[in-house]
């Protein structure tokens, strides 16, 4: 799942444009971004590119404070 501070409509258009096969979470109040370190204040314009892998039991298995969105999926698969 991906997350952004954009609205549902903006995320839907972005997802359709790039033909994503996964949902985008709309974090318009930045509560998730604040909790996971993607931003440091609720007025942030953009989220930092971070990577978090959460397992089926809800446990954080991997956390990266800065990722390259193009290479991160393969990078994390190689590590895990």
C-alpha positions in Angstrom: 0.0 0.0 0.0 1.2 3.5 -0.7 0.2 6.6 1.3 0.1 10.3 0.5 -1.3 13.5 1.8 -3.4 13.9 -1.3 -7.2 13.7 -1.4 -9.1 10.6 -2.4 -9.8 12.1 -5.8 -6.1 13.1 -6.4 -4.9 9.6 -5.4 -7.5 7.9 -7.6 -6.4 9.9 -10.6 -2.7 9.2 -9.8 -3.3 5.5 -9.4 -5.3 5.3 -12.6 -2.6 7.3 -14.5 0.1 4.9 -13.5 -2.1 1.7 -13.4 -1.2 0.8 -9.8 -2.3 -2.6 -8.6 -2.4 -1.6 -5.0 -4.4 0.9 -2.9 -3.3 4.3 -1.9 -4.0 5.5 1.6 -5.2 9.1 1.9 -3.5 10.6 5.0 -4.9 14.1 4.6 -4.6 14.9 8.3 -1.0 13.6 8.3 -1.7 11.4 11.4 0.0 8.4 9.8 2.8 10.5 8.4 3.5 11.9 11.8 3.3 8.5 13.5 5.8 6.9 11.1 8.2 9.8 10.6 7.1 10.7 7.0 6.6 14.3 8.3 7.4 16.3 11.4 4.4 18.6 11.4 0.7 18.4 10.5 1.1 21.2 8.0 3.7 19.4 5.9 3.1 19.8 2.2 4.7 16.5 1.2 5.6 13.2 2.8 9.2 12.0 3.0 9.8 8.9 0.9 10.1 6.3 3.7 9.6 2.5 3.5 7.9 0.4 6.1 7.1 -3.4 5.9 4.4 -4.5 8.3 3.8 -8.2 8.6 0.4 -10.0 8.9 0.5 -9.7 12.7 1.0 -5.9 12.5 4.6 -6.0 13.5 7.0 -3.6 11.8 9.5 -5.9 10.1 11.6 -3.3 8.2 11.9 0.5 8.4 13.9 2.8 6.1 13.9 6.5 6.9 14.7 7.4 3.2 14.1 5.3 0.1 14.3 5.5 -3.6 10.7 4.7 -4.7 12.0 3.0 -7.9 14.5 0.6 -6.3 12.9 0.2 -2.8 10.7 -2.8 -3.6 13.6 -4.9 -4.9 16.0 -3.5 -2.2 13.7 -4.6 0.6 12.9 -8.0 -1.0 16.7 -8.6 -1.2 17.1 -7.8 2.5 14.1 -9.8 3.8 
